[in-house]
């Protein structure tokens, strides 16, 4: 098996666990022809997502109902959008990934990229990025913790961002306003605006069902957005309106 195919290997580890009940690092290293260090990273990542329990020298399985609960953490439609959005990332790009459930789907796609520099304001995303086998350069914004968005916000985070230039920003939203842009329930929109300012390309990722939600807080106007990645249930009239704002619209297959 190609040792770079991290997700396939990790799925195989879970399948093996379900069959055997337990596995050892040594056994997995031999089976997948990769280092024990890499296997330990796999086990650490899978434990953090609740798919196994690590024990000395290996891991044991968790009950099926727990596995199903955690594997469904990111909705299939969000994963589909993330997979398509990840195709926009080139090797050696400098990218920002904003906090959010849809943007978190990008992380599993990053192992196919080389030489990335990734900035995020999310502790959860930072931990996931840290576990990637290809080990992109990881930067954190720091700042003031906002429990609503589970991310760092505020002036310190904005100052850190302004110290860099990025190729791409990947950001979600709570709603789409066809006339104004993307909207959010969070009143803290300053960091989103700075993220967009320091990025050459702004990629918004969200489900088409968020179209027309009445949310008062404008996050990013269409003039700041380069690409919208959504699912193929977006109405054709909405697609045309958004395109007329100068935004490239990419449709991912609707899933789930």
Secondary structure as GFF3:
##gff-version 3
##sequence-region A 1 256
A	DSSP	alpha_helix	6	20	.	.	.	ID=ss1
A	DSSP	beta_strand	22	24	.	.	.	ID=ss2
A	DSSP	alpha_helix	25	32	.	.	.	ID=ss3
A	DSSP	alpha_helix	36	48	.	.	.	ID=ss4
A	DSSP	beta_strand	52	55	.	.	.	ID=ss5
A	DSSP	beta_strand	58	61	.	.	.	ID=ss6
A	DSSP	alpha_helix	64	71	.	.	.	ID=ss7
A	DSSP	alpha_helix	76	86	.	.	.	ID=ss8
A	DSSP	beta_strand	94	97	.	.	.	ID=ss9
A	DSSP	three_ten_helix	103	112	.	.	.	ID=ss10
A	DSSP	beta_strand	117	120	.	.	.	ID=ss11
A	DSSP	alpha_helix	123	130	.	.	.	ID=ss12
A	DSSP	beta_strand	137	140	.	.	.	ID=ss13
A	DSSP	beta_strand	144	146	.	.	.	ID=ss14
A	DSSP	beta_strand	151	153	.	.	.	ID=ss15
A	DSSP	alpha_helix	155	161	.	.	.	ID=ss16
A	DSSP	beta_strand	166	171	.	.	.	ID=ss17
A	DSSP	beta_strand	175	177	.	.	.	ID=ss18
A	DSSP	beta_strand	181	184	.	.	.	ID=ss19
A	DSSP	alpha_helix	190	197	.	.	.	ID=ss20
A	DSSP	beta_strand	199	205	.	.	.	ID=ss21
A	DSSP	three_ten_helix	208	210	.	.	.	ID=ss22
A	DSSP	beta_strand	217	221	.	.	.	ID=ss23
A	DSSP	three_ten_helix	222	224	.	.	.	ID=ss24
A	DSSP	beta_strand	227	231	.	.	.	ID=ss25
A	DSSP	alpha_helix	236	244	.	.	.	ID=ss26
A	DSSP	beta_strand	248	252	.	.	.	ID=ss27
###
